[in-house]
């Protein structure tokens, strides 16, 4: 079948900006006219410490009487953030005895808000990180010394640092995504200098992302992460502590059947899938590729559409347009190949650092109960073997 000429990509079509990448504008902190929900969000760390989350929620006739017609997307995201943290706190308040049913005053609004946002009613990366920050000084940039979380489980330095490192990486990815799109569009329109400059911008962003990721252990201890942060971000698919999933009481769409959703995980960030797709990195099918495809269901809809658009941007030979364009010019424009290889190598470095963290923060920890397994990620899938395979496949893209 003859390939059609690919269409240039525009970041703004996908709710992405060169300044902040997938991060939205400064997220909304409070909900107007929702005192109970605001109180629940504010008090959640104290309620969870006292093991009073279930009692507080069970005693409320309603958490969100109705969704105001005046709500904007920012209101829905704020409500989703509070409800998601509250839902996971309700389930995992006593890790050894997780709740297998959510009461209707929590389940119904959570399902309604999640449906509007195009995501499942479970804590996902979008609510845990993308929509969960504020600047200490609004006039200063989004950076580690000017950023705190809007919502926590227990709170504390390790939980705070773990998430704000991810948020900083998301912000640093913005110029890189703009560079990637410039490089891809340069290849589409046969503008070699645009492609080169786009790859250079991407590499600078990747260096910043790598350097931020390397700072994780500065203030997030692996033992504290595993025992005080990680237990609450698990969900109810492939989880031995909730083998049948979770019942959302009062949600008519589920007809009383338990639901199985994946837990919050950095695999729900759109950055690495975009880099794979844009740079033309392919992975042979394995359990992790199936899992990563499933993770897109938990991303904001426009973000997953962007990944798909990158994957579908092919040249006349059916190859990923950017990598094909660069490879065709290894003799005439070796600087393009060098710049491309630098970006792929930086992606490999990022993956390599992540594998080290997966090992120290999860795999090597002591499992004390089934609700916090060391053999699988928070998304509920075995990870170590396949993370290494994906790293190897990244390196192979520029080998030989």
Secondary structure, DSSP 8 states (H G I E B T S, - for coil): ----------GGGGT-BTTTBT--SS-----TT-HHHHHHHHHHHHHHHTT-HHHHHHT-S-S-S---TT--HHHHHHHHHHHHHHHHHHHHSSGGG--SEE-HHHHHHHHHHHHHHTS-SS--HIIIIITS-EESSTTS-SSGGGEE-S--SS-SHHHHHHHHHHHHHHHHHHHHHHHHHHHHHHHHTT-HHHHHHHHHHHHHHHHHHHHHHTTGGGT--HHHIIIIIGGGT--SSS-GGGTT-BEETT-GGGTT--B------GGG-SHHHHHHHHHT------HHHHHHHHHGGGS-HHHHHHHHHHHH-B-TTSSBHHHHHHHTTTTTTHHHHHHHHHHHHHHHHHHHHHHHHHIIIIITS---SGGG-SSB-TTSSB-HHHHHHHHHHHHHTT--
